Amino acid sequence: MAKRTKSTIPRYKRRRQGGSLIGRIIGWIVKLILAFLIISILWVLAYRFVNPPITFTMIGDVVAGRGASRDWMPISQIDRDMVRAAIAAEDGKFCSHHGFDFQAIENAMQRNASGGRIRGGSTISQQTAKNAFLWQGGGYARKGVEAWFTFLIEHLWGKRRIMEVYLNLAETGIGTYGVNAGSQRYFGHDADAMSPTEAARLAAVFPLPKERGAIAPKGFTRRYGDTIAARISVVGRDGLDACVYKDASVPVEKAPPAVTKKARPLPGEEYETTKPLPPSENVVQPETPAAEPAVPSDSQSAPVQNAPTVQSQPPEQPKEPGNGV
């Protein structure tokens, strides 16, 4: 009977080689998580100083044959009305939250649970994290990664850099990225000099950039843009954009140049609808004027039995429906 040869491998190494499969899998998972954390932190730090050269969304447009046009403009040059329009339309609490508006998220969850069209409660910070580092589309896995990148940019970038990256990566049309390229496309001039109406209509394109045109002559985008334009003054009055210009120079106000270029059909006009404006739980509401005595319209007013009359003046003409004060 042959004798068993004594192993020359030390005992501690033999135990390591004989580890269970589950243990090795857990070890690999831990290593992958650590690698992801380190790479993501370095990635975010790099984009604090270097402008993102391309995004996954841009790659998708290029692969689909739509191209990707972008003309980066520093936040110090972008018209302040454009910044205020973005805050008014997308995130009224941009300067006060730390990346997440939990009230807006809760409201969105309740609204989506009741059925109908699904809407999100994402802040500008969350949208920036998605645009710069991730891909479009839903899913809880992507949302979880988006939350991690949102946390990183809030702590490693700051509000000014977040707004700068957001306004330069947001889709503003088919194959068009950033407000500067969008302003050139729709209005024929750069985004360093925009009227409140131009800024508001460009912000109205953000939610569905491939289905809306910023200069559509009628329809939802125009009405929504008019609503955002009314909110711009509220953002300025209440200082809701102050964090963007904290310890930094404010861009010089310039009137938009006169453009004689003939208007051309733009993609998105065929999508204009008569749907009502979207709910605005997380956006800035325009200031309502001081209360005045309401003048009811004919369709709503009830006859007054004992109202005094003035015989020396002619009676007022009836108001048109919908024009009540």
C-alpha positions in Angstrom: 0.0 0.0 0.0 1.5 3.3 -1.1 2.1 5.9 1.4 0.5 9.4 1.1 3.0 12.1 0.5 2.9 15.0 2.8 1.8 18.2 1.1 4.3 21.0 0.9 1.6 23.7 0.7 1.2 25.5 4.0 -2.0 24.9 5.8 -3.3 28.5 5.5 -2.9 28.4 1.8 -4.8 25.1 1.5 -7.7 26.5 3.5 -7.8 29.5 1.1 -7.8 27.4 -2.0 -10.6 25.3 -0.6 -12.9 28.3 0.0 -16.5 27.9 -0.9 -17.9 29.1 -4.2 -20.3 31.5 -2.4 -17.5 33.1 -0.6 -15.6 33.7 -3.8 -18.7 35.2 -5.5 -19.2 37.6 -2.5 -15.6 38.6 -2.7 -15.9 39.5 -6.4 -19.1 41.4 -5.8 -17.3 43.5 -3.1 -14.4 44.2 -5.4 -16.8 45.3 -8.2 -18.6 47.6 -5.9 -15.4 49.2 -4.6 -14.1 49.6 -8.2 -17.4 51.3 -9.2 -17.2 53.7 -6.3 -13.6 54.7 -7.0 -14.2 55.1 -10.7 -17.4 57.1 -10.3 -15.8 59.5 -7.8 -12.8 60.0 -10.1 -15.2 60.5 -13.1 -17.2 63.1 -11.3 -14.1 64.9 -10.1 -12.8 65.0 -13.7 -16.0 66.6 -15.0 -15.8 69.3 -12.3 -12.9 70.7 -14.4 -13.4 69.2 -17.8 -16.5 69.6 -19.9 -18.1 66.2 -20.8 -17.0 65.5 -24.3 -20.0 63.2 -25.2 -22.9 61.5 -23.4 -24.7 58.2 -23.9 -27.7 60.1 -25.2 -25.5 61.8 -27.8 -24.1 58.5 -28.9 -27.6 57.2 -29.3 -28.5 60.1 -31.6 -25.3 59.6 -33.6 -26.0 55.8 -34.0 -29.6 56.6 -35.1 -28.3 58.9 -37.8 -29.7 62.1 -36.2 -26.3 63.6 -35.3 -25.4 65.5 -32.2 -24.8 69.3 -32.3 -23.6 71.2 -29.2 -21.9 74.6 -28.7 -20.6 74.8 -25.1 -21.1 78.2 -23.4 -19.8 78.9 -19.9 -22.4 79.8 -17.2 -20.7 83.2 -16.9 -22.0 84.0 -20.4 -25.4 82.4 -20.5 -28.2 84.9 -20.2 -29.5 85.0 -16.6 -33.1 84.7 -17.9 -32.3 81.3 -19.3 -31.1 80.2 -15.8 -34.2 81.6 -14.2 -36.4 79.9 -16.8 -34.8 76.5 -16.2 -35.4 76.9 -12.4 -39.0 78.2 -13.0 -39.8 75.3 -15.2 -37.9 72.3 -13.7 -36.9 72.9 -10.1 -38.1 75.9 -8.1 -36.2 74.6 -5.0 -32.8 74.2 -6.8 -30.9 76.4 -4.4 -32.5 75.1 -1.3 -32.3 71.3 -1.7 -29.3 69.0 -1.6 -30.1 67.1 -4.8 -33.5 65.7 -4.1 -36.9 67.3 -3.7 -38.6 64.6 -1.6 -42.0 66.4 -1.6 -42.0 66.5 -5.4 -41.0 62.8 -5.5 -43.8 61.8 -3.2 -46.4 63.9 -5.2 -45.2 62.2 -8.4 -45.5 58.7 -6.9 -49.0 59.4 -5.7 -50.0 60.9 -9.1 -48.5 58.0 -11.0 -50.2 55.4 -8.8 -53.5 56.9 -9.6 -53.0 56.1 -13.3 -52.7 58.3 -16.4 -49.5 59.7 -17.8 -46.4 58.9 -15.7 -44.5 62.0 -14.6 -41.3 62.3 -12.6 -40.2 64.5 -9.7 -36.6 64.8 -10.7 -34.6 67.9 -9.8 -32.2 69.7 -12.0 -29.4 67.9 -10.1 -30.9 64.5 -10.9 -31.4 65.3 -14.5 -27.8 66.6 -14.7 -26.5 63.3 -13.2 -28.5 61.3 -15.7 -27.5 63.4 -18.7 -23.8 63.5 -17.9 -23.2 59.9 -16.7 -26.1 57.7 -17.5 -28.7 56.9 -20.2 -32.3 57.8 -20.8 -35.2 55.6 -19.8 -36.6 54.5 -16.5 -36.0 51.6 -14.3 -35.2 51.3 -10.6 -31.6 50.2 -11.2 -30.8 53.3 -13.2 -32.6 55.5 -10.7 -30.5 54.0 -7.9 -27.2 54.8 -9.8 -28.6 58.2 -10.7 -29.1 58.9 -6.9 -25.5 58.1 -6.3 -24.2 60.4 -9.0 -26.6 63.1 -7.8 -25.1 62.8 -4.3 -21.6 63.1 -5.8 -22.2 66.1 -8.0 -24.0 68.0 -5.2 -20.9 67.5 -2.9 -18.1 67.7 -5.5 -19.4 70.2 -8.0 -21.7 72.7 -6.3 -24.8 74.4 -7.7 -23.0 76.7 -10.2 -21.3 73.8 -12.0 -24.4 71.7 -11.9 -26.4 74.4 -13.6 -23.6 75.0 -16.2 -23.5 71.3 -17.1 -27.3 71.0 -17.2 -27.8 73.9 -19.6 -25.1 72.6 -21.9 -26.2 68.9 -22.0 -30.0 69.2 -21.9 -31.6 68.2 -25.2 -33.2 71.2 -26.9 -34.3 69.5 -30.2 -33.6 66.5 -32.4 -29.8 66.1 -32.3 -29.4 69.4 -30.6 -27.9 69.7 -27.1 -27.5 72.7 -24.8 -29.2 76.0 -24.7 -26.6 77.8 -26.9 -27.1 75.3 -29.7 -30.9 75.5 -29.1 -31.0 79.3 -29.2 -29.0 79.2 -32.5 -31.3 76.7 -33.9 -34.6 78.3 -33.0 -33.8 82.0 -32.7 -30.8 82.5 -34.8 -28.5 83.9 -32.1 -26.4 82.8 -29.1 -27.7 82.2 -25.6 -25.8 85.1 -24.1 -28.6 87.5 -25.0 -32.1 86.1 -24.8 -35.5 87.7 -24.1 -37.6 86.2 -21.3 -40.0 84.8 -23.9 -37.2 83.0 -25.8 -35.7 81.6 -22.6 -39.1 80.4 -21.4 -40.0 78.7 -24.7 -36.6 77.0 -24.8 -37.2 75.7 -21.2 -40.6 74.5 -22.3 -38.9 72.1 -24.7 -36.8 70.3 -22.0 -39.3 67.6 -21.1 -39.9 66.4 -24.7 -37.1 67.8 -26.8 -37.7 65.5 -29.7 -41.4 66.3 -29.9 -41.5 70.1 -29.4 -40.4 73.2 -31.2 -39.5 76.4 -29.3 -41.1 78.7 -31.9 -44.2 76.8 -32.7 -46.8 79.4 -33.5 -49.5 77.8 -31.4 -50.2 74.9 -29.1 -49.0 73.5 -25.8 -45.4 74.6 -26.0 -46.3 78.2 -26.6 -48.8 78.3 -23.8 -46.4 76.5 -21.4 -43.6 78.9 -22.4 -45.9 81.9 -21.6 -46.5 80.4 -18.1 -42.8 79.9 -17.5 -42.1 83.5 -18.7 -44.5 84.7 -16.0 -42.5 82.7 -13.4 -39.1 84.2 -14.4 -39.8 87.4 -12.6 -40.7 85.5 -9.5 -37.4 83.6 -9.5 -35.6 86.9 -9.8 -37.6 88.7 -7.1 -37.2 85.8 -4.6 -33.5 85.2 -5.4 -34.2 81.5 -6.3 -31.2 81.6 -8.6 -28.8 83.2 -6.1 -26.8 80.1 -5.5 -25.7 80.0 -9.2 -24.1 83.4 -8.9 -22.8 83.2 -5.3 -19.2 84.7 -5.2 -19.2 84.9 -9.0 -19.9 87.6 -11.6 -23.3 88.0 -13.0 -23.6 88.0 -16.8 -24.1 91.4 -18.3 -27.7 91.9 -19.5 -27.8 92.3 -23.3 -30.8 92.6 -25.6 -31.1 89.8 -28.1 -30.0 90.8 -31.6 -32.5 91.5 -34.3 -32.8 88.4 -36.5 -34.0 88.8 -40.1 -33.7 85.2 -41.0 -36.9 83.8 -42.4 -38.7 81.4 -40.1 -38.6 77.8 -41.2 -40.7 74.7 -40.2 -39.3 73.1 -37.2 -39.6 69.5 -35.9 -42.2 69.3 -33.1 -44.9 71.5 -34.5 -46.9 68.4 -35.5 -47.0 67.4 -31.9 -48.6 70.6 -30.6 -51.8 69.8 -28.8 -54.5 71.4 -26.7 -53.6 69.4 -23.6 -53.7 71.4 -20.3 -50.4 72.5 -18.6 -48.6 69.8 -16.5 -49.0 69.9 -12.7 -46.5 72.3 -11.1 -45.9 71.0 -7.6 -42.1 71.5 -7.9 -42.0 74.7 -10.0 -42.3 78.3 -9.3 -45.7 79.8 -9.3 -46.2 83.4 -10.6 -47.2 86.0 -8.1 -50.9 86.7 -8.1 -51.8 90.4 -8.3 -53.6 92.2 -5.4 -57.1 91.1 -5.0 -59.6 93.3 -6.7 -63.4 93.2 -6.8 -64.3 90.5 -9.2 -66.6 91.3 -12.1 -68.6 88.1 -12.9 -69.3 87.2 -16.4 -72.8 86.9 -17.7 -72.7 83.1 -17.6 -71.9 83.1 -13.9 -73.5 86.2 -12.4 -76.8 86.1 -10.7 -79.3 89.0 -11.0 -79.1 91.5 -8.1 -82.6 92.6 -7.0 -81.8 95.7 -5.0 -78.7 97.1 -6.7 -78.7 100.9 -7.1 -78.5 102.2 -10.6 -77.1 105.5 -12.0 -79.4 106.9 -14.7 -77.0 109.5 -16.0 -74.5 106.8 -17.3 -75.1 104.3 -20.1 -75.2 100.7 -19.0 -72.0 98.6 -19.4 -71.6 96.4 -22.4 -71.7 92.7 -21.5 -68.2 91.1 -21.2 -67.2 88.3 -23.5 -67.0 84.8 -22.0 -63.6 84.1 -20.5 -62.6 87.8 -20.1 -63.7 88.2 -16.5 -61.3 90.2 -14.3 
